Amino acid sequence: MGLISEVLLLPFAPVRGSAWAIRQAIREAERLYYDPAAVRAELAQLEEQLEAGEIDEEEFDRREDELLDRLEIGLRGGAGTGEGTAR
């Protein structure tokens, strides 16, 4: 950017900074959400719930599918790139 455009856009600097911070927070949240270790831990917990009779087979299958989708995205490296979110 040129000097003139920088001067003209100076009043918007706080907005640009806030947008950057929000993007960073979203990227970190996605990284944690799609972290393969976290997803595997949730799968183990889900299996424990099934074995304890806390959830039925249908609920287990539905939630397991969601977790496996998250795991696939995490292993592909899509976390933190916006690939895992609807934009």
C-alpha positions in Angstrom: 0.0 0.0 0.0 1.1 3.5 -0.7 1.6 6.2 1.9 -1.6 8.0 0.9 -3.8 4.9 1.3 -2.2 4.2 4.7 -3.0 7.7 5.9 -6.6 7.4 4.6 -7.1 4.0 6.1 -5.5 5.0 9.5 -8.9 5.5 11.2 -9.8 1.9 10.4 -6.7 0.5 12.0 -8.5 -0.7 15.2 -11.0 -2.5 13.0 -8.3 -4.2 11.0 -6.5 -5.2 14.2 -9.8 -6.6 15.7 -10.5 -8.6 12.6 -7.0 -10.1 12.8 -7.5 -11.0 16.4 -10.8 -12.6 15.6 -9.3 -14.6 12.8 -6.5 -15.8 15.1 -9.0 -16.9 17.8 -11.1 -18.8 15.2 -8.0 -20.5 13.8 -6.9 -21.6 17.3 -10.4 -22.8 18.1 -10.5 -24.9 14.9 -7.0 -26.3 15.7 -8.2 -27.5 19.1 -11.6 -28.8 17.7 -9.9 -30.9 15.0 -6.9 -32.0 17.1 -6.7 -35.8 16.5 -5.7 -36.5 20.1 -8.7 -34.6 21.4 -11.1 -36.3 19.0 -9.7 -39.8 19.9 -10.2 -39.0 23.6 -13.8 -38.0 22.8 -14.3 -41.3 20.9 -13.0 -43.2 23.9 -15.4 -41.3 26.2 -18.3 -42.0 23.8 -17.5 -45.7 23.9 -17.5 -45.6 27.7 -20.9 -43.9 27.7 -22.3 -46.6 25.4 -20.9 -49.4 27.6 -22.3 -47.8 30.7 -25.7 -47.6 29.1 -25.8 -43.8 29.2 -26.5 -43.5 25.5 -28.1 -45.9 23.1 -26.6 -47.4 19.9 -28.3 -44.9 17.6 -26.9 -41.9 19.6 -23.5 -43.6 19.6 -23.5 -44.1 15.9 -24.6 -40.5 15.2 -22.0 -39.0 17.5 -19.3 -41.4 16.3 -19.8 -40.4 12.7 -19.4 -36.7 13.7 -16.2 -37.4 15.5 -14.8 -39.5 12.7 -15.5 -36.7 10.3 -13.6 -34.3 12.6 -10.8 -36.8 12.9 -10.5 -37.1 9.1 -10.3 -33.3 8.7 -7.8 -33.0 11.5 -5.6 -35.7 10.0 -5.9 -34.1 6.5 -4.5 -30.9 8.0 -7.7 -28.9 7.4 -7.8 -27.5 10.9 -7.2 -23.8 11.2 -7.5 -23.2 7.5 -11.2 -22.6 7.4 -11.8 -25.9 5.7 -13.7 -27.2 8.7 -16.1 -24.3 9.0 -19.0 -23.2 6.8 -18.0 -19.9 5.4 
